[in-house]
Amino acid sequence: MNFLEAQKWAFSFMDKKDEETKNAIKLLLMDIRGWNELQLLQNLRSNLTDSEFEQFKKRIHMYQVDWPVQYILGYTRFFGHTFQVTKDTLIPRPETEELVEWILADNPVVESMREIADIGTGTGAIGISLQLERPNWDVTLSDISKKAIAVAEKNASSLGASVNFETGDLLSVLRGKYDLIVSNPPYIAISEVDLMDKSVLKHEPENALFAQENGLFFYRKFAEEISDYLKPGGKLYLEIGFKQGKKIEKLFENVGKVEIRQDFYGNDRMIRVTINKEKKKC
Ligand SMILES: C[S@@+](CC[C@H](N)C(=O)[O-])C[C@H]1O[C@@H](n2cnc3c(N)ncnc32)[C@H](O)[C@@H]1O
């Protein structure tokens, strides 16, 4: 069977006959030979070996039972880099790339070393991408999950990022005060389970997705504690759920100046809190 036939064969099995499915099949096929899209196009008539076809069949079966392509392949692309992903890490999302872009645009290269922390780092996608763009930033990646930190360590090493690692609960792992703290914490309310995509629910780690207090638990904790961990004028950047903007803004109203940003789709998706020069308790 050649690559074109394999593509058609796989598509014929799929319930959803949409572009997303087509792209997923292509990615699974390209990876078998380590090809890019152009190489696949140029080689559509070449034949898969028996073992390549067996491997492809296995992957198609996993995809049919809702495994995300990124977990099947074991990697994803984020901010121009390839990050390993495992079942212990959330798959980094394009919306989060927009948070990284905001931080970089907001914090141009400066001579003085800057202390940065990425809390709940997962694969390390945010912190590693920042460090690669700003090599003089001293970046700490932390997560409560040891397994996630092990993946972040591998990613930092394969991408050549020089970062520090901590394992533990939220801000408690940090020592001293930072210039910038970023986090994409779990923010899905338990009550939203029914609305979620099945592949996310079945395969992504629960502790990366869900938060108590209607999804606001981690934001409340940040609002209560962040002033102790940021220098005066320091900045906190958070990814947020698209319906949470107003509530989160309220949580931070006594902490600093709050700005909410929308993602590519026009949904509230991230927030920046610039810490008041004088610490106020909320
Ligand atoms: C939504 S995921 C974000 C992962 C990654 N930063 C990204 O954007 O792709 C949330 C991460 O927070 C971690 N986490 C959950 N509870 C935590 C806690 N109490 N302290 C630190 N990290 C936590 C999870 O293990 C998970 O890796």
The ligand as an ORCA input file, in Angstrom:
! r2SCAN-3c Opt
* xyz 0 1
  C      -3.041     23.556     32.602
  S      -1.564     22.663     32.953
  C      -0.362     23.747     32.203
  C       0.887     23.064     31.754
  C       1.843     23.990     30.954
  N       2.232     25.145     31.734
  C       1.204     24.436     29.659
  O       0.787     25.605     29.576
  O       1.111     23.633     28.729
  C      -1.400     22.943     34.677
  C      -0.158     22.367     35.338
  O      -0.211     22.707     36.736
  C       0.268     21.624     37.505
  N      -0.285     21.757     38.861
  C      -1.507     21.379     39.316
  N      -1.642     21.690     40.618
  C      -0.484     22.307     40.996
  C      -0.012     22.848     42.222
  N      -0.769     22.843     43.321
  N       1.229     23.377     42.264
  C       2.013     23.381     41.135
  N       1.620     22.871     39.946
  C       0.380     22.349     39.874
  C      -0.178     20.393     36.745
  O       0.603     19.277     37.084
  C      -0.012     20.861     35.293
  O       1.258     20.520     34.803
*
